[in-house]
């Protein structure tokens, strides 16, 4: 997968600008707060339908404007594909090859990308929410089944939580078992796909981590929660769990069990990464997971994703910078930095200088 052209209109600090990218290493360079990360964010949005930086799309609209537009042309092994998103205050419109989509899930998988920035330290050091979000975004790009199951699970979870707050006890006790059946059904689908994905990701991440650290450290990933050997076993286990926790859930007013509470176990050298790893260790572990994600995408889709590296080089020491450049040399990469000459070490690249939301020729 290669993105050829990106056009932004009223997106973040861009009034209107078009970017042309090459197949290899593309460098977005310029001073801080000029729009480098905004450009990288736009590419990721067209791949996932979401931003890693904000929760509400309206924040992507340029100040004083009513609508932001992002459009891209990409080349895949199946031919050329065009993607576009129009973002309004309270809604958005998504297009593939000029056709407006009725379902957001159909936007996924047309162009895949992996995004890494210094903020990805959250993946290692913050709470379970960040690690679940990593799984959800990653798996959804290549599995519409997962994306659909996750969406339905989240809606059912909201409905169940609302019901648990209802003070009409007879109504709650009559209705709750119906929601519990649906809850367990879609929870099992989510759990099953997450487990399969992590089983695939873990050895690849371990290999990438060994490469970046010259074998000095080991990395292993695993899923919290014991749900049984298959999807049906998981469904029965979750159904039993929600039944057992029903009294507690009624007292708390929310659902206390299920995959929305799960976490990824990340071990560096056999020790829990969260709380025990240094900044450098956490950064390398997160980068290894992202590089592994890119490899899994290639295995599943048959082509490499677009790799977005936002201000990563400034956070790595010299040996790991060189290792990273070696690792991504055959992948289309969009890399942001303030001084390209300090991080490239002679690597061939297509450079784009950005100043105040404009390309400087």
DRENDO-1510 file (C-alpha; in Angstrom, 1 decimal, always signed):
<recs>
REC; n; res; u; v; w
REC; 1; UNK; +0.0; +0.0; +0.0 .
REC; 2; UNK; +1.4; +3.4; -1.0 .
REC; 3; UNK; -0.3; +6.7; -0.5 .
REC; 4; UNK; +0.4; +9.0; -3.5 .
REC; 5; UNK; -1.4; +12.2; -2.7 .
REC; 6; UNK; -3.0; +13.8; +0.3 .
REC; 7; UNK; -5.3; +16.9; +0.2 .
REC; 8; UNK; -6.4; +18.9; +3.3 .
REC; 9; UNK; -9.0; +21.6; +3.5 .
REC; 10; UNK; -9.7; +23.5; +6.7 .
REC; 11; UNK; -8.1; +20.6; +8.7 .
REC; 12; UNK; -6.4; +21.7; +11.9 .
REC; 13; UNK; -4.1; +24.6; +10.9 .
REC; 14; UNK; -4.3; +23.9; +7.2 .
REC; 15; UNK; -6.5; +26.2; +5.0 .
REC; 16; UNK; -5.8; +24.1; +1.8 .
REC; 17; UNK; -2.7; +22.1; +0.9 .
REC; 18; UNK; -1.8; +19.0; -1.1 .
REC; 19; UNK; +1.1; +16.6; -0.4 .
REC; 20; UNK; +2.7; +14.2; -2.8 .
REC; 21; UNK; +4.5; +11.2; -1.3 .
REC; 22; UNK; +7.1; +8.8; -2.6 .
REC; 23; UNK; +7.1; +5.0; -2.1 .
REC; 24; UNK; +9.9; +5.1; +0.5 .
REC; 25; UNK; +10.9; +7.5; +3.2 .
REC; 26; UNK; +9.0; +10.8; +3.3 .
REC; 27; UNK; +10.2; +13.4; +5.8 .
REC; 28; UNK; +7.9; +16.2; +7.1 .
REC; 29; UNK; +10.3; +18.7; +8.5 .
REC; 30; UNK; +9.9; +22.2; +10.1 .
REC; 31; UNK; +9.8; +23.9; +13.5 .
REC; 32; UNK; +7.5; +22.8; +16.2 .
REC; 33; UNK; +3.8; +23.6; +16.0 .
REC; 34; UNK; +3.8; +24.2; +12.2 .
REC; 35; UNK; +1.5; +21.3; +11.2 .
REC; 36; UNK; +3.7; +18.2; +10.7 .
REC; 37; UNK; +1.8; +16.0; +13.1 .
REC; 38; UNK; -1.5; +17.3; +11.8 .
REC; 39; UNK; -0.6; +16.0; +8.3 .
REC; 40; UNK; +0.4; +12.6; +9.8 .
REC; 41; UNK; -2.8; +12.5; +11.8 .
REC; 42; UNK; -4.9; +13.1; +8.6 .
REC; 43; UNK; -3.3; +10.0; +6.9 .
REC; 44; UNK; -4.1; +7.9; +10.0 .
REC; 45; UNK; -7.7; +9.2; +10.0 .
REC; 46; UNK; -8.3; +8.1; +6.5 .
REC; 47; UNK; -7.0; +4.6; +7.4 .
REC; 48; UNK; -9.0; +4.1; +10.6 .
REC; 49; UNK; -11.8; +6.7; +10.6 .
REC; 50; UNK; -10.4; +7.9; +14.0 .
REC; 51; UNK; -7.7; +10.1; +15.5 .
REC; 52; UNK; -5.3; +9.0; +18.1 .
REC; 53; UNK; -5.1; +12.5; +19.5 .
REC; 54; UNK; -8.7; +13.6; +20.1 .
REC; 55; UNK; -12.0; +12.0; +21.0 .
REC; 56; UNK; -14.3; +14.4; +19.2 .
REC; 57; UNK; -14.0; +14.9; +15.4 .
REC; 58; UNK; -15.2; +18.5; +15.6 .
REC; 59; UNK; -11.8; +19.4; +17.1 .
REC; 60; UNK; -10.2; +18.6; +13.7 .
REC; 61; UNK; -12.0; +21.5; +12.0 .
REC; 62; UNK; -10.0; +24.7; +11.4 .
REC; 63; UNK; -11.0; +27.5; +13.7 .
REC; 64; UNK; -13.8; +29.6; +12.3 .
REC; 65; UNK; -14.8; +27.0; +9.6 .
REC; 66; UNK; -17.8; +24.7; +9.4 .
REC; 67; UNK; -16.3; +21.7; +7.7 .
REC; 68; UNK; -12.9; +20.0; +7.4 .
REC; 69; UNK; -12.0; +17.8; +4.4 .
REC; 70; UNK; -9.4; +15.1; +4.0 .
REC; 71; UNK; -8.8; +13.2; +0.7 .
REC; 72; UNK; -6.1; +10.8; -0.5 .
REC; 73; UNK; -5.2; +8.7; -3.5 .
REC; 74; UNK; -3.4; +5.4; -2.8 .
REC; 75; UNK; -2.1; +2.5; -4.8 .
REC; 76; UNK; -2.7; -1.0; -3.6 .
REC; 77; UNK; -2.2; -4.4; -5.2 .
REC; 78; UNK; -5.8; -4.2; -6.4 .
REC; 79; UNK; -5.4; -0.8; -8.1 .
REC; 80; UNK; -6.0; +2.8; -7.2 .
REC; 81; UNK; -8.3; +3.8; -4.4 .
REC; 82; UNK; -9.5; +7.2; -3.4 .
REC; 83; UNK; -10.6; +8.0; +0.2 .
REC; 84; UNK; -12.3; +11.1; +1.6 .
REC; 85; UNK; -13.8; +12.3; +4.8 .
REC; 86; UNK; -15.9; +15.5; +5.4 .
REC; 87; UNK; -16.1; +16.4; +9.0 .
REC; 88; UNK; -18.8; +18.7; +10.3 .
REC; 89; UNK; -19.7; +19.9; +13.8 .
REC; 90; UNK; -21.9; +16.9; +14.7 .
REC; 91; UNK; -21.5; +14.5; +11.9 .
REC; 92; UNK; -19.2; +13.3; +9.1 .
REC; 93; UNK; -19.4; +11.8; +5.6 .
REC; 94; UNK; -17.0; +9.1; +4.4 .
REC; 95; UNK; -16.3; +8.3; +0.8 .
REC; 96; UNK; -14.5; +5.4; -1.1 .
REC; 97; UNK; -13.8; +6.0; -4.8 .
REC; 98; UNK; -16.4; +8.8; -4.8 .
REC; 99; UNK; -19.2; +6.7; -3.2 .
REC; 100; UNK; -20.7; +7.9; +0.0 .
REC; 101; UNK; -20.7; +5.1; +2.6 .
REC; 102; UNK; -23.7; +4.3; +4.8 .
REC; 103; UNK; -21.6; +2.3; +7.3 .
REC; 104; UNK; -18.4; +3.5; +8.9 .
REC; 105; UNK; -17.1; -0.1; +9.0 .
REC; 106; UNK; -16.8; -0.1; +5.2 .
REC; 107; UNK; -14.3; +2.7; +5.4 .
REC; 108; UNK; -11.8; +0.4; +7.2 .
REC; 109; UNK; -9.3; -1.8; +5.4 .
REC; 110; UNK; -9.1; +0.3; +2.2 .
REC; 111; UNK; -5.8; +1.8; +3.4 .
REC; 112; UNK; -3.9; +0.5; +6.5 .
REC; 113; UNK; -1.4; +2.4; +8.6 .
REC; 114; UNK; +0.5; +2.1; +11.8 .
REC; 115; UNK; +1.1; +5.3; +13.9 .
REC; 116; UNK; +3.9; +5.8; +16.4 .
REC; 117; UNK; +4.7; +8.9; +18.4 .
REC; 118; UNK; +6.3; +9.7; +21.8 .
REC; 119; UNK; +2.8; +9.7; +23.2 .
REC; 120; UNK; +2.7; +5.9; +22.6 .
REC; 121; UNK; +4.4; +5.6; +25.9 .
REC; 122; UNK; +0.8; +5.5; +27.2 .
REC; 123; UNK; +0.6; +2.1; +25.7 .
REC; 124; UNK; +3.1; +0.8; +28.3 .
REC; 125; UNK; +2.8; +3.2; +31.2 .
REC; 126; UNK; -0.9; +4.2; +31.4 .
REC; 127; UNK; -4.0; +2.1; +32.4 .
REC; 128; UNK; -5.7; -0.7; +30.5 .
REC; 129; UNK; -7.8; +1.7; +28.4 .
REC; 130; UNK; -4.8; +2.6; +26.2 .
REC; 131; UNK; -3.9; -1.0; +25.6 .
REC; 132; UNK; -7.5; -2.0; +24.7 .
REC; 133; UNK; -7.7; +0.9; +22.3 .
REC; 134; UNK; -4.5; -0.3; +20.7 .
REC; 135; UNK; -6.1; -3.7; +20.1 .
REC; 136; UNK; -9.4; -2.3; +18.9 .
REC; 137; UNK; -7.9; +0.0; +16.3 .
REC; 138; UNK; -5.3; -2.5; +15.2 .
REC; 139; UNK; -7.7; -5.5; +14.8 .
REC; 140; UNK; -10.5; -3.4; +13.3 .
REC; 141; UNK; -8.3; -2.3; +10.3 .
REC; 142; UNK; -8.1; -5.9; +9.1 .
REC; 143; UNK; -11.3; -7.5; +10.5 .
REC; 144; UNK; -14.7; -6.1; +9.8 .
REC; 145; UNK; -16.1; -9.0; +11.9 .
REC; 146; UNK; -14.3; -7.7; +14.9 .
REC; 147; UNK; -15.2; -4.1; +14.2 .
REC; 148; UNK; -18.9; -5.0; +14.0 .
REC; 149; UNK; -18.8; -7.2; +17.1 .
REC; 150; UNK; -17.0; -4.5; +19.1 .
REC; 151; UNK; -19.5; -1.9; +18.0 .
REC; 152; UNK; -22.5; -4.0; +19.0 .
REC; 153; UNK; -20.8; -5.0; +22.3 .
REC; 154; UNK; -20.2; -1.4; +23.2 .
REC; 155; UNK; -23.9; -0.5; +22.5 .
REC; 156; UNK; -25.1; -3.4; +24.6 .
REC; 157; UNK; -22.8; -2.4; +27.4 .
REC; 158; UNK; -24.2; +1.1; +27.4 .
REC; 159; UNK; -27.8; -0.3; +27.5 .
REC; 160; UNK; -26.9; -2.7; +30.3 .
REC; 161; UNK; -25.3; +0.0; +32.4 .
REC; 162; UNK; -28.3; +2.2; +31.9 .
REC; 163; UNK; -30.6; -0.6; +33.0 .
REC; 164; UNK; -28.4; -1.2; +36.1 .
REC; 165; UNK; -29.1; +2.4; +37.2 .
REC; 166; UNK; -32.9; +2.0; +36.8 .
REC; 167; UNK; -34.7; +2.0; +40.1 .
REC; 168; UNK; -37.6; -0.1; +38.9 .
REC; 169; UNK; -36.3; -3.4; +40.3 .
REC; 170; UNK; -38.9; -5.7; +38.8 .
REC; 171; UNK; -38.3; -4.2; +35.4 .
REC; 172; UNK; -34.6; -4.6; +35.8 .
REC; 173; UNK; -34.7; -8.2; +37.0 .
REC; 174; UNK; -37.0; -9.2; +34.1 .
REC; 175; UNK; -35.0; -7.4; +31.4 .
REC; 176; UNK; -31.4; -8.0; +32.5 .
REC; 177; UNK; -31.1; -11.7; +31.4 .
REC; 178; UNK; -32.1; -10.7; +27.9 .
REC; 179; UNK; -29.3; -8.2; +27.7 .
REC; 180; UNK; -26.9; -10.6; +29.4 .
REC; 181; UNK; -27.4; -13.2; +26.6 .
REC; 182; UNK; -26.5; -10.6; +24.0 .
REC; 183; UNK; -23.7; -9.2; +26.1 .
REC; 184; UNK; -22.0; -12.6; +26.4 .
REC; 185; UNK; -22.5; -13.4; +22.7 .
REC; 186; UNK; -20.6; -10.3; +21.4 .
REC; 187; UNK; -18.2; -10.2; +24.3 .
REC; 188; UNK; -17.1; -13.7; +23.3 .
REC; 189; UNK; -16.5; -12.6; +19.7 .
REC; 190; UNK; -14.4; -9.7; +20.9 .
REC; 191; UNK; -12.4; -11.9; +23.3 .
REC; 192; UNK; -11.7; -14.6; +20.7 .
REC; 193; UNK; -10.4; -12.1; +18.1 .
REC; 194; UNK; -8.2; -10.3; +20.6 .
REC; 195; UNK; -6.7; -13.5; +21.8 .
REC; 196; UNK; -5.9; -14.7; +18.3 .
REC; 197; UNK; -4.4; -11.4; +17.4 .
REC; 198; UNK; -2.2; -11.2; +20.5 .
REC; 199; UNK; -1.0; -14.8; +19.9 .
REC; 200; UNK; +0.1; -13.7; +16.5 .
REC; 201; UNK; +1.5; -10.3; +17.6 .
REC; 202; UNK; +3.6; -11.5; +20.6 .
REC; 203; UNK; +6.4; -13.5; +18.8 .
REC; 204; UNK; +6.7; -10.8; +16.1 .
REC; 205; UNK; +7.0; -8.0; +18.8 .
REC; 206; UNK; +9.5; -10.1; +20.7 .
REC; 207; UNK; +11.6; -10.5; +17.5 .
REC; 208; UNK; +11.4; -6.7; +16.7 .
REC; 209; UNK; +12.4; -5.9; +20.3 .
REC; 210; UNK; +15.4; -8.2; +20.2 .
REC; 211; UNK; +16.4; -6.5; +16.9 .
REC; 212; UNK; +16.2; -3.0; +18.4 .
REC; 213; UNK; +18.0; -3.9; +21.6 .
REC; 214; UNK; +20.6; -6.3; +20.0 .
REC; 215; UNK; +19.1; -9.1; +22.1 .
REC; 216; UNK; +19.8; -7.3; +25.4 .
REC; 217; UNK; +16.2; -7.5; +26.5 .
REC; 218; UNK; +13.2; -9.8; +26.0 .
REC; 219; UNK; +9.6; -8.7; +25.4 .
REC; 220; UNK; +6.4; -10.9; +25.8 .
REC; 221; UNK; +2.7; -10.1; +25.5 .
REC; 222; UNK; -0.3; -11.9; +26.8 .
REC; 223; UNK; -4.0; -11.3; +27.4 .
REC; 224; UNK; -5.5; -11.0; +30.9 .
REC; 225; UNK; -8.5; -13.1; +31.6 .
REC; 226; UNK; -9.2; -16.8; +31.3 .
REC; 227; UNK; -12.1; -17.4; +29.0 .
REC; 228; UNK; -11.6; -20.9; +27.8 .
REC; 229; UNK; -10.3; -22.5; +24.7 .
REC; 230; UNK; -12.8; -21.3; +22.1 .
REC; 231; UNK; -15.5; -18.7; +21.4 .
REC; 232; UNK; -18.3; -20.9; +22.8 .
REC; 233; UNK; -16.4; -21.5; +26.0 .
REC; 234; UNK; -15.8; -17.8; +26.3 .
REC; 235; UNK; -19.5; -17.1; +25.8 .
REC; 236; UNK; -20.5; -19.5; +28.6 .
REC; 237; UNK; -17.8; -18.2; +30.9 .
REC; 238; UNK; -18.8; -14.6; +30.4 .
REC; 239; UNK; -22.5; -15.5; +30.8 .
REC; 240; UNK; -21.7; -17.1; +34.1 .
REC; 241; UNK; -19.5; -14.2; +35.2 .
REC; 242; UNK; -22.2; -11.6; +34.6 .
REC; 243; UNK; -24.8; -13.7; +36.4 .
REC; 244; UNK; -22.4; -14.1; +39.4 .
REC; 245; UNK; -21.7; -10.4; +39.5 .
REC; 246; UNK; -25.3; -9.2; +39.0 .
REC; 247; UNK; -25.9; -8.2; +42.6 .
REC; 248; UNK; -22.6; -6.3; +42.7 .
REC; 249; UNK; -23.4; -4.6; +39.4 .
REC; 250; UNK; -26.7; -3.5; +40.6 .
REC; 251; UNK; -25.1; -2.0; +43.7 .
REC; 252; UNK; -22.4; -0.3; +41.6 .
REC; 253; UNK; -24.6; +0.8; +38.7 .
REC; 254; UNK; -22.3; -0.5; +36.0 .
REC; 255; UNK; -21.0; -3.8; +34.5 .
REC; 256; UNK; -17.9; -4.9; +36.4 .
REC; 257; UNK; -16.9; -7.9; +34.2 .
REC; 258; UNK; -16.2; -8.4; +30.5 .
REC; 259; UNK; -13.7; -7.6; +27.8 .
REC; 260; UNK; -14.1; -3.8; +28.5 .
REC; 261; UNK; -12.2; -4.6; +31.7 .
REC; 262; UNK; -9.4; -6.7; +30.2 .
REC; 263; UNK; -5.7; -5.7; +29.8 .
REC; 264; UNK; -2.6; -6.8; +28.0 .
REC; 265; UNK; +0.2; -8.2; +30.1 .
REC; 266; UNK; +3.5; -6.6; +28.8 .
REC; 267; UNK; +6.7; -8.1; +30.3 .
REC; 268; UNK; +10.2; -6.8; +29.7 .
REC; 269; UNK; +12.8; -9.2; +30.9 .
REC; 270; UNK; +10.1; -11.1; +32.7 .
REC; 271; UNK; +9.0; -8.1; +34.7 .
REC; 272; UNK; +5.8; -6.1; +34.4 .
REC; 273; UNK; +6.6; -3.2; +32.1 .
REC; 274; UNK; +4.1; -0.9; +33.7 .
REC; 275; UNK; +5.7; +0.6; +36.8 .
REC; 276; UNK; +9.0; -1.2; +36.4 .
REC; 277; UNK; +10.3; -0.1; +33.0 .
REC; 278; UNK; +12.4; +3.0; +32.3 .
REC; 279; UNK; +11.3; +5.6; +29.8 .
REC; 280; UNK; +13.8; +4.1; +27.3 .
REC; 281; UNK; +12.6; +0.6; +27.9 .
REC; 282; UNK; +8.9; +1.6; +27.6 .
REC; 283; UNK; +9.6; +3.5; +24.4 .
REC; 284; UNK; +11.4; +0.6; +22.8 .
REC; 285; UNK; +8.7; -1.9; +23.9 .
REC; 286; UNK; +5.9; +0.3; +22.4 .
REC; 287; UNK; +7.9; +0.8; +19.2 .
REC; 288; UNK; +8.4; -3.0; +18.9 .
REC; 289; UNK; +4.7; -3.5; +19.3 .
REC; 290; UNK; +4.0; -1.0; +16.5 .
REC; 291; UNK; +6.6; -2.6; +14.2 .
REC; 292; UNK; +5.0; -6.0; +14.9 .
REC; 293; UNK; +1.6; -4.5; +14.1 .
REC; 294; UNK; +2.9; -3.5; +10.7 .
REC; 295; UNK; +4.3; -7.0; +10.0 .
REC; 296; UNK; +1.0; -8.6; +11.0 .
REC; 297; UNK; -0.9; -6.2; +8.6 .
REC; 298; UNK; +1.4; -7.3; +5.8 .
REC; 299; UNK; +0.8; -11.0; +6.6 .
REC; 300; UNK; -3.0; -10.5; +6.6 .
REC; 301; UNK; -3.4; -8.2; +3.6 .
REC; 302; UNK; -0.4; -9.1; +1.5 .
REC; 303; UNK; +1.0; -5.6; +1.4 .
REC; 304; UNK; +2.8; -3.3; +3.8 .
REC; 305; UNK; +0.8; -0.6; +5.6 .
REC; 306; UNK; +1.8; +3.1; +5.6 .
REC; 307; UNK; +4.1; +3.6; +8.6 .
REC; 308; UNK; +3.7; +7.0; +10.4 .
REC; 309; UNK; +6.5; +7.9; +12.8 .
REC; 310; UNK; +5.8; +11.2; +14.5 .
REC; 311; UNK; +8.8; +12.8; +16.1 .
REC; 312; UNK; +10.2; +9.4; +17.1 .
REC; 313; UNK; +13.9; +9.9; +16.2 .
REC; 314; UNK; +14.5; +12.6; +18.8 .
REC; 315; UNK; +13.5; +10.1; +21.5 .
REC; 316; UNK; +15.9; +7.3; +20.4 .
REC; 317; UNK; +19.6; +6.9; +20.9 .
REC; 318; UNK; +21.9; +6.7; +17.8 .
REC; 319; UNK; +22.1; +2.9; +17.6 .
REC; 320; UNK; +18.3; +2.5; +17.7 .
REC; 321; UNK; +17.7; +5.3; +15.2 .
REC; 322; UNK; +19.9; +3.4; +12.7 .
REC; 323; UNK; +18.2; +0.1; +13.6 .
REC; 324; UNK; +14.8; +1.7; +13.0 .
REC; 325; UNK; +15.8; +3.1; +9.6 .
REC; 326; UNK; +17.1; -0.3; +8.6 .
REC; 327; UNK; +13.9; -1.9; +9.6 .
REC; 328; UNK; +11.6; +0.4; +7.7 .
REC; 329; UNK; +13.7; +0.8; +4.5 .
REC; 330; UNK; +11.3; -1.2; +2.3 .
REC; 331; UNK; +8.1; +0.4; +3.7 .
REC; 332; UNK; +6.4; +3.7; +2.8 .
REC; 333; UNK; +7.1; +5.8; +5.8 .
REC; 334; UNK; +6.0; +9.3; +6.8 .
REC; 335; UNK; +8.4; +10.6; +9.4 .
REC; 336; UNK; +8.1; +14.0; +11.1 .
REC; 337; UNK; +11.1; +15.8; +12.7 .
REC; 338; UNK; +12.5; +19.3; +13.2 .
REC; 339; UNK; +16.0; +18.7; +11.6 .
REC; 340; UNK; +16.1; +15.9; +9.0 .
REC; 341; UNK; +19.9; +16.0; +8.7 .
REC; 342; UNK; +20.2; +15.0; +12.4 .
REC; 343; UNK; +18.3; +11.8; +12.1 .
REC; 344; UNK; +18.7; +10.4; +8.6 .
REC; 345; UNK; +22.4; +9.6; +8.4 .
REC; 346; UNK; +22.4; +9.7; +4.6 .
REC; 347; UNK; +19.2; +7.7; +4.1 .
REC; 348; UNK; +17.4; +8.6; +0.8 .
REC; 349; UNK; +14.2; +10.5; +1.4 .
REC; 350; UNK; +11.6; +12.8; -0.1 .
REC; 351; UNK; +11.6; +15.9; +2.1 .
REC; 352; UNK; +8.6; +18.3; +2.6 .
REC; 353; UNK; +9.2; +21.4; +4.6 .
REC; 354; UNK; +6.1; +22.8; +6.5 .
REC; 355; UNK; +5.7; +26.3; +7.9 .
REC; 356; UNK; +2.4; +27.5; +9.5 .
REC; 357; UNK; +0.2; +25.0; +7.7 .
REC; 358; UNK; +1.8; +25.5; +4.3 .
REC; 359; UNK; +4.4; +23.6; +2.2 .
REC; 360; UNK; +7.5; +25.7; +1.6 .
REC; 361; UNK; +8.8; +25.0; -1.9 .
</recs>
